Amino acid sequence: MSPAGAGAGAGAGAGGTGRARTSRPVTPVPASTVEHYDAVTDVLVVGYGCAGAAAAYEAATAGAGVLVLERAGGPGGSSAQSGGELYLGGGTPVQHACGFEDSADEMYAYLAAALGPHADEEKLRLYCDGSTEHFQWFVDRGLTFEPTLWDQPTWMPTTKDGLMWLGENAWPYNEIARPAPRGHRCATDAFGGWLVMEKLVAAAEAAGATTHADTLATALVVDDDTGRVVGVRARRHGRELTYRARRAVVLTTGGFADNEEMLADHAPHLIGHGKVSDGLDDGSGIRMACALGAATRRMATVEIALTALPAMVTRGMLVNAHGQRFINEDVYPGLFSVAAVLTQPAPYWVIIDEEGYESIPEKDRWGVLPLHVTGTLAELEAELRMPAGALESTVTAYNTYAARGQDPFFHKDPRWLRPLKGPFAAVDPRAGFHQGGRPSAGAGTGAAGFTLGGLHTTVDGAVLDVSGEPVPGLYAAGRAAAGIHGEGYISGTSLGDGTFFGRRAGKAAAGGA
Amino acid sequence: MSPAGAGAGAGAGAGGTGRARTSRPVTPVPASTVEHYDAVTDVLVVGYGCAGAAAAYEAATAGAGVLVLERAGGPGGSSAQSGGELYLGGGTPVQHACGFEDSADEMYAYLAAALGPHADEEKLRLYCDGSTEHFQWFVDRGLTFEPTLWDQPTWMPTTKDGLMWLGENAWPYNEIARPAPRGHRCATDAFGGWLVMEKLVAAAEAAGATTHADTLATALVVDDDTGRVVGVRARRHGRELTYRARRAVVLTTGGFADNEEMLADHAPHLIGHGKVSDGLDDGSGIRMACALGAATRRMATVEIALTALPAMVTRGMLVNAHGQRFINEDVYPGLFSVAAVLTQPAPYWVIIDEEGYESIPEKDRWGVLPLHVTGTLAELEAELRMPAGALESTVTAYNTYAARGQDPFFHKDPRWLRPLKGPFAAVDPRAGFHQGGRPSAGAGTGAAGFTLGGLHTTVDGAVLDVSGEPVPGLYAAGRAAAGIHGEGYISGTSLGDGTFFGRRAGKAAAGGA
């Protein structure tokens, strides 16, 4: 608030809670105080990740003048550093080529469950109904997808396969919706995020969007009378700049995984873990909008990835510090990761036997070696400092049913069920790994993640205030906004809803006057 | 925002997200538009629960004119319907009379762990250091405490004992801090909240505070130039009223357990469960402040109480749907409740044997009868639809160690360790109970709770905006603010920090000009 506030709270102020406020002030700038605008455009997009690129492309294609501000040296953001998976379905050409039937309803049923509980049903419905069109939009922007399926559990295939399973064939989801793989990957044999961004940025520029890099947005400029957002105050190389947006400002600044203060205030579960980001996800867009009374949703929701090899977890078992299993190991890895880190006592252990370990192709072991190898479970319990009998009772129950191809506790696919017999090995997923595998950022605690909560927006990206009314002239998309997610997360849904709703926000912003 | 906003978001607006917005608009009122103030005072307190009463008392005692607005027909709020426990320690007369040594440091060590992770260290430090003085403050307000200890695990003693354990003697807390009971209860043999409120309201009125009941605050009045809060817009019996506060407004409106929309946006875990509240915890104070750019903290944090009898849980074992134990059953009941509801697959079962059940005094069974009684664990597993062997392996491990007075998994106090032998019984904590026991509101899902997140305030109650600066003229305390809690909760800390920081906010508000 205004300096007049400084005196109001006895002993209050920036240091009032003892924790020095390190986040930049985001005090709105009254338009009446702006004497000169350094640049004027129709639609001002703040942040050049996938949501910003999608918004810029659609706004420019709709005929609006578009300028994108990016605090880094160039476009990309966390999107460019991601795996590049796109969660798409409903019957895409790639799904058909791989022999899979799919529909928007089956896709919706799966995501409502896997992204739940409490997924945003209206946004999710639109996302699924528009998925085949959204796939074609990527193809039209120049992305190609190999019509082949990677059929093994993993974080990231080491091939160019264009399609992968993301938990659709695991219980209970295989009973909730007809399983069909929906993890789409553009043709690259490594992380594909950079390629997605290369194509989307080229498309946005071809449509006429211009970019100001090294430009950090610091506050929103607001019309004194109407409360309408009419521009952005920014900083480039130490110089203060003021931008005017004739039609609207679109905030696509990303989440707040890199803002320790916001994590402490809203998502403390991520504190101390690795971050899946470009290091610049400071939540500034969320804060700039909240300074105007904007509403947020689900700020505590996070995605967490454990550095555990799905190939290893699936063939063995994942247990908590007490040697208890807690989930079927063949779910999408993000789900067993979140279940472990948010609900189970650490350390977590991947228990596997020699036969299981040897059955993993060398290249898919990503250099991970068993930390503890023993002949008996009793010895392993001792090494892992578990009470005698803890692991043995778990393995005994597991083996008894596995011998019959059953897992009455968590219903792991019989494909992965086999009685485990010595010698046994334990792998500590917290140890992280360094070859090939995301999320190497997790090395240390073994977990890395990012935030899913953000600004409360309509399906067209209009930012809503706490009274439920749109903040005039302000839109948001990507992780700066609350998207389709509930408490769950599936790979490809972040680039997915970031681009899908980024496009809608760009169109609405271009038409918003 | 202003009506001008309505047109900005194409297809946006109140219904823009599909979920009709039912929460009242809280659009701030520019002071320049106020033609007439119906009443003028120095400090305007909004909400007459324990925090409002404490703030009103201290502000009036400091010489300020104080007016309290309460939407209900009279004072009380959720505080009056609570159990009335006050978490106090550091060496109170009651603790000494019961033969316990205590210190602010030991109290801090326990609460930092039990209210954690991520408790607010600065607020907690002040709370513990000022605890004996705060106890005396209650005594001086007319509350009496019997110098006797209730030594059994329970939600609520059925006696007038003035002191009770609230988990201090359970592992791991008994190793983190020297155990001392700190649950203080004023002399009443039922829920004591009404008595606490009776005394605090009488004290506030004696100090000169006046009350306007049936008066619903709907928005804050703000000075156009300085952004300072100078009053409140309200409604009484359909009539719109405007109040002016010369010095400050103190928001003590409670949490948002009764606002389904806010729960969906911020604390979805509580959706569908019972609410521990007076039915009026609508979060309106939080929203009114956020409309001015106020910051919030930990909005997803909730307290949840499972309708399970501690006397029964402690003597038996608490297991999840897979028959797994997950916590030492002798912790403060709120901790096993939160652990169950937020981290374990339902249904949860209390497993107890005949000897254990019979050892519970009739009056302490609160009419709860075993739902399932069987001679063997195999039969019980079948009745509870657990995989054969699930419960048997858990009980076998439990018994093996219990015979030696050990619980290497969760370290339950040997006092409660005894091998369980048939006949066995299972009690479904979700069934709820109706005699004597809080939280009867949980009957149905068996769980009931309230919200712990709220406005970001300084230790003096000044409401901070998202830039870390105080919103001039605005204070908050009680569950409308984020208090001393992290992800954990202990009974008595809500009336405790509500009154402790309510007092500080009242003093600061009286001095704030």
Contacts between the chains, C-beta under 8 A, distances in Angstrom:
chain1	res1	chain2	res2	distance
A	1	B	227	4.6
A	1	B	292	7.5
A	1	B	293	6.8
A	1	B	465	5.2
A	1	B	467	7.7
A	1	B	469	5.5
A	1	B	470	7.2
A	1	B	471	5.4
A	1	B	472	6.1
A	2	B	226	5.5
A	2	B	227	4.8
A	2	B	472	7.4
A	4	B	226	4.0
A	4	B	227	6.8
A	4	B	228	6.0
A	4	B	472	5.4
A	5	B	226	7.8
A	5	B	227	6.8
A	5	B	228	7.3
A	5	B	465	7.6
A	5	B	469	5.2
A	5	B	470	4.9
A	5	B	471	6.2
A	5	B	472	3.9
A	6	B	469	6.6
A	6	B	470	7.1
A	7	B	472	7.6
A	8	B	228	7.1
A	8	B	248	7.4
A	8	B	462	6.4
A	8	B	470	4.9
A	8	B	471	7.6
A	8	B	472	3.8
A	8	B	473	5.7
A	8	B	474	7.7
A	8	B	512	5.5
A	9	B	458	5.4
A	9	B	460	5.9
A	9	B	461	7.8
A	9	B	462	2.6
A	9	B	470	3.8
A	9	B	475	7.7
A	9	B	508	6.6
A	9	B	512	6.9
A	10	B	460	5.3
A	10	B	462	7.5
A	10	B	508	4.6
A	10	B	511	5.8
A	10	B	512	6.3
A	11	B	458	6.7
A	11	B	459	7.3
A	11	B	460	5.4
A	11	B	508	7.8
A	12	B	458	4.1
A	12	B	460	6.0
A	12	B	462	3.7
A	12	B	464	7.3
A	12	B	470	4.4
A	12	B	508	8.0
A	13	B	458	7.6
A	13	B	468	7.8
A	13	B	469	6.6
A	13	B	470	6.4
A	14	B	468	4.7
A	14	B	469	6.6
A	16	B	458	3.3
A	16	B	459	7.1
A	16	B	460	7.4
A	16	B	462	6.2
A	16	B	464	6.6
A	16	B	468	7.9
A	16	B	470	6.9
A	17	B	120	7.6
A	17	B	122	6.0
A	17	B	123	7.9
A	17	B	456	7.4
A	17	B	457	7.7
A	17	B	458	5.6
A	17	B	459	6.9
A	17	B	464	7.2
A	18	B	121	7.3
A	18	B	122	3.6
A	18	B	459	7.6
A	19	B	122	7.5
A	21	B	467	7.6
A	21	B	468	3.3
A	23	B	467	7.6
A	23	B	468	6.9
A	24	B	467	7.9
A	25	B	467	3.9
A	25	B	468	7.3
A	25	B	469	7.3
A	26	B	466	6.1
A	26	B	467	5.5
A	27	B	467	5.5
A	27	B	469	7.8
A	28	B	293	7.8
A	117	B	268	6.8
A	118	B	264	7.0
A	118	B	268	4.2
A	118	B	271	7.4
A	120	B	17	7.5
A	121	B	18	7.3
A	122	B	17	6.0
A	122	B	18	3.6
A	122	B	19	7.4
A	123	B	17	7.8
A	225	B	2	7.9
A	226	B	2	5.5
A	226	B	4	4.0
A	226	B	5	7.7
A	227	B	1	4.6
A	227	B	2	4.7
A	227	B	4	6.8
A	227	B	5	6.6
A	228	B	4	6.1
A	228	B	5	7.2
A	228	B	8	7.0
A	248	B	8	7.5
A	264	B	118	7.0
A	265	B	295	7.0
A	265	B	296	7.6
A	265	B	297	4.7
A	265	B	298	7.1
A	265	B	456	6.7
A	266	B	296	8.0
A	266	B	297	7.2
A	266	B	298	7.2
A	266	B	299	7.3
A	266	B	300	7.9
A	268	B	117	6.9
A	268	B	118	4.2
A	268	B	298	7.6
A	268	B	486	7.3
A	268	B	487	7.4
A	271	B	118	7.5
A	287	B	466	4.7
A	287	B	467	7.6
A	290	B	290	7.3
A	290	B	293	6.4
A	290	B	295	7.3
A	290	B	466	4.7
A	291	B	293	4.4
A	291	B	465	6.8
A	291	B	466	5.2
A	291	B	467	6.7
A	292	B	1	7.5
A	292	B	293	6.7
A	293	B	1	6.8
A	293	B	28	7.8
A	293	B	290	6.4
A	293	B	291	4.4
A	293	B	292	6.7
A	293	B	293	6.1
A	295	B	265	7.0
A	295	B	290	7.3
A	296	B	265	7.6
A	296	B	266	8.0
A	297	B	265	4.7
A	297	B	266	7.2
A	298	B	265	7.1
A	298	B	266	7.2
A	298	B	268	7.6
A	298	B	300	7.6
A	299	B	266	7.3
A	299	B	299	6.3
A	299	B	300	7.1
A	300	B	266	7.9
A	300	B	298	7.6
A	300	B	299	7.1
A	300	B	300	3.5
A	300	B	301	7.8
A	301	B	300	7.8
A	322	B	409	5.4
A	324	B	324	5.3
A	342	B	343	7.5
A	343	B	342	7.5
A	343	B	343	3.8
A	343	B	344	7.5
A	344	B	343	7.5
A	387	B	397	7.6
A	387	B	401	7.2
A	387	B	408	3.8
A	387	B	409	5.8
A	389	B	397	5.6
A	389	B	400	7.0
A	390	B	397	7.2
A	390	B	409	7.2
A	393	B	393	4.3
A	393	B	396	7.4
A	393	B	397	6.0
A	396	B	393	7.4
A	397	B	387	7.6
A	397	B	389	5.5
A	397	B	390	7.2
A	397	B	393	5.9
A	400	B	389	7.0
A	401	B	387	7.3
A	408	B	387	3.8
A	409	B	322	5.4
A	409	B	387	5.8
A	409	B	390	7.1
A	456	B	17	7.4
A	456	B	265	6.7
A	457	B	17	7.7
A	458	B	9	5.6
A	458	B	11	6.8
A	458	B	12	4.0
A	458	B	13	7.6
A	458	B	16	3.2
A	458	B	17	5.5
A	459	B	11	7.4
A	459	B	16	7.0
A	459	B	17	6.9
A	459	B	18	7.5
A	460	B	9	6.1
A	460	B	10	5.5
A	460	B	11	5.3
A	460	B	12	5.9
A	460	B	16	7.3
A	461	B	9	7.9
A	462	B	8	6.6
A	462	B	9	2.6
A	462	B	10	7.4
A	462	B	12	3.6
A	462	B	16	6.2
A	464	B	12	7.4
A	464	B	16	6.7
A	464	B	17	7.2
A	465	B	1	5.2
A	465	B	5	7.6
A	465	B	291	6.7
A	466	B	26	6.1
A	466	B	287	4.8
A	466	B	290	4.7
A	466	B	291	5.1
A	467	B	1	7.7
A	467	B	21	7.6
A	467	B	23	7.6
A	467	B	24	7.9
A	467	B	25	3.9
A	467	B	26	5.5
A	467	B	27	5.5
A	467	B	287	7.6
A	467	B	291	6.7
A	468	B	13	7.9
A	468	B	14	4.7
A	468	B	21	3.3
A	468	B	23	6.9
A	468	B	25	7.3
A	469	B	1	5.5
A	469	B	5	5.2
A	469	B	6	6.5
A	469	B	13	6.6
A	469	B	14	6.6
A	469	B	25	7.3
A	469	B	27	7.8
A	470	B	1	7.3
A	470	B	5	5.1
A	470	B	6	7.1
A	470	B	8	5.0
A	470	B	9	3.6
A	470	B	12	4.4
A	470	B	13	6.3
A	470	B	16	7.0
A	471	B	1	5.4
A	471	B	5	6.3
A	471	B	8	7.6
A	472	B	1	6.1
A	472	B	2	7.5
A	472	B	4	5.5
A	472	B	5	3.9
A	472	B	7	7.5
A	472	B	8	3.7
A	472	B	9	8.0
A	473	B	8	5.6
A	474	B	8	7.7
A	475	B	9	7.7
A	486	B	268	7.3
A	487	B	268	7.3
A	508	B	9	6.7
A	508	B	10	4.5
A	508	B	11	7.5
A	508	B	12	7.9
A	511	B	10	5.5
A	512	B	8	5.6
A	512	B	9	7.0
A	512	B	10	6.1
